[in-house]
Amino acid sequence: MSASHRKIPVLLTLYERYLDERDARLFAKAVSQRYATATLERLAQVGDRYRRRAAVLALGLLADYDSNHVMGGALVDVDRGVRMLAENGIRHVWNRDGNSHQRKQLVEIIRRNDAGEFDKAIELATKLLEQAPGFAEAWNQRAVAYFQSGCYADSIRDCRQTLEINPYHFGAASGMGRCYLKLDDRISALECFRRALRLNPNLEQIRAQVIYLQKSLKGK
């Protein structure tokens, strides 16, 4: 069979339709009816760049925390499109840890942080962590609330715990760096920002911070 008559994989057909229509819900529904998560994980790692993009997009929409390792690997894919889809999708994967009740609790914590209600976010996150100490994103959200409250040492502690559980959490690494900047520890901040960049090379603001800190420390 000639190349022009080869059958286009269903996943690519669905992805092309998504690019035309930008209907993520329709794309996710169609993919879920045809592909198992394990198949999408395999395609995210070994397919051509378009299949990797489609698979990573699908995982970001459908997969739970069990796919964190594959999504974390996609953050450093050679294709920029894959990396960008992974950066967006992995955040959703992080929120899908735990059971349904714990996920609802996390949504409320995030809402409180977004509303600037940091004391309440800390209270709710602490209660959630008593139930689910392995829920990395709950640690991260409490770290965010501590940072916004000026409790930088507490935020660093929670960022470290986030990374202990989820070594792909570039947000916790960069957040820890910001805490160290607030504490005027530029060497530790630089180490954290470098770690965040190793996890996610797309963080241009963090890259700028690294360049600035390297120059400032060199001239010290």
N, C-alpha and C positions, 0 to 999 in steps of 0.2 A: 504494500500500500504506500502510495506517495505521501510525502510530508504534508502536502496541501489537503489530503483527504484523511489525515489522522483525526481520530475522535478527540475533541477537547474535553478534558476532565470536567466533571460536573462542578467541582469546587471552583474552577476558574470561570465557568459560565456564570455561576452565581455571583462571583466576585465582580465580574465585568458588569453584571446587572446592577450590583450595588454601587459601582462607580458612576453609573448613569443616573440612578434614581436616588442614591444616598438614603436609602431606607434600611437602617440598621436592624430594625425589628423584623422586617421581612427576610433579610439576609440570614439573621440568626435562626429564624424559624425553619427556613429552607435547609440550612446546613444541618441543624439538629435532627431533621428527618432522614438525613442520608449518611451522616458521619458520626462515628463514636469519638469520644474525646481522645482516646489513645491514638486513633488514626490521625486526628488533627495535630496531636503532639508530634507524631512522626513526620508529618508533612512540614511542620514548622521548622524542623531541623535538617531535613534532607532534600526537600523539593527545590525546584528552581525558585528564583526570587519572587515571581508572581504567586506561585503556590505557597511560598513561605508567608508572603504578605496576607494572602487570603486565610491561611490557617491561623496566623497570629491574630488577625482581626476577629475570627470566629472564636478563638479561645478567650480573648478579652471580653467577648459578649456572653459566652456560655460557660466557661470553665470555672471551677472553684479553686480553692487554695492548693489542691493537689497538683495543679499545673504550674505552680509558682516557679519550679526549677526550669521548666522549658521556657516560660516567659522571661525569666531572668537571663537565660542564655541568649534570647532574641534581642535583648537590650544592646548586645555587642555584635550583632550580626553585621556582615560586611555591607549589606544593603541598607541605605539610610531609610528607605521606606519601611522596611521591616522594623528597624529600631524605633521609628516614630510611632508605629502602631503598637509596638510592645510597651513603650513608655506610657501611652494612654491606657492600654488594656490591662497592664499589670496592676494598676491602681485599683481597678474593679475586682481583680482576682484577690487582692489583699483583703478587700472588704467581705469576701465570701467565705471566710474561715468560720469555724464554729457552727452551732446549730441555728435554726431560724430565729429563735428568741434572742440569742446573743447578737445576731446580725442586726436585728431591730434595735437593740440597745446601742450598737455601734453607730447606726444611722442617727440616733438621737444625740449621741456625743458629738458627732461631726456637726450636726445642726447647731448645737450649743456653741461650739467653737466658731462656726461661721457667723453666729449672732453676737459674738464677743462676750458670751456668758461663760467665762473661763473657770470661775470657781465651781459652777454647776457641772461643767464638763469634767473637771477633775474629780468631783464627787461621783459622778456616774461612771467614769472610767475605772475608778478605784473599786466600785462595786462589781463591775463586770470582770475585772481582773481577779477578784476574789473567787469568782465562779470559774473563770477560764484563764488561768495564768499563762497559757501558751498562745493566747490570741495576740499576735504581734502588732496588729493595727490598733488595738486598744492601748497598748503601751505607747505607740507613736502618737496617737491622738492626745493622750495625757501629757506627753512631752511637748506637744504643740501648745497646750493650755498652760503648762508651767512656763514655757518660754514667754508667752504673751503676758504672763503675770509677773515676769521678772525673776522667776525662780530658776536661774540658769543651771545651778548644780543639780537640781532635781530633774530638769529637762535632759541634761547630759546622761544622768543615770538611766532614764527611761529610753533614751535613744540607744544607749548601749544594749539594753535589754531587748529592744526591738531588733537590733542587728544580730544579737545572739540567737534569736528565734528565726529571723528572716534575713539571711546574709545578703539578699538582693535589694534591701530597702535603701535605695539611694537617698530618699527623702530624709530618713533618720540620720544618715551620714552627713548630709549637707546641713541638716538642722543642728546637729552636734557642733559642726564647724561654726555656725552662727552664734551658738552659745559661747564658744571659746573666744570669739571676737568680742562679745560683750564683756567677757572677763579679761580682755586684753592679753590673751594667750595666743599670739599669732602663730607660733610653731605648731601647737596642737590643732589650731583651726586649719592650717595648711594641710596637715596630715589627714584631717577629716574630709576636706574638700577634694583632695587627691583620691581618697577612697571612693567618694561619691562619683567622681569622673570615671574611675575604673569600672564602676558598676553601670554607669549610664553616660557614655561619651557625648550625648546630645545636650548636656547641661551647659549651655553657653555662658550663662551668668556665673555659674560656679567656675568655669574655665577662666573667666575674667578675674575672679577673685584669686584664683591660684596664681595667675600671672602677676597680679598686683602684690600679693603677699611674698612671692619669690623675689620680686624686685626690692620690696621694702626690707626684707630680711637680709638680702645680699648687701644692701647699702648701710645696714645697721652697724 
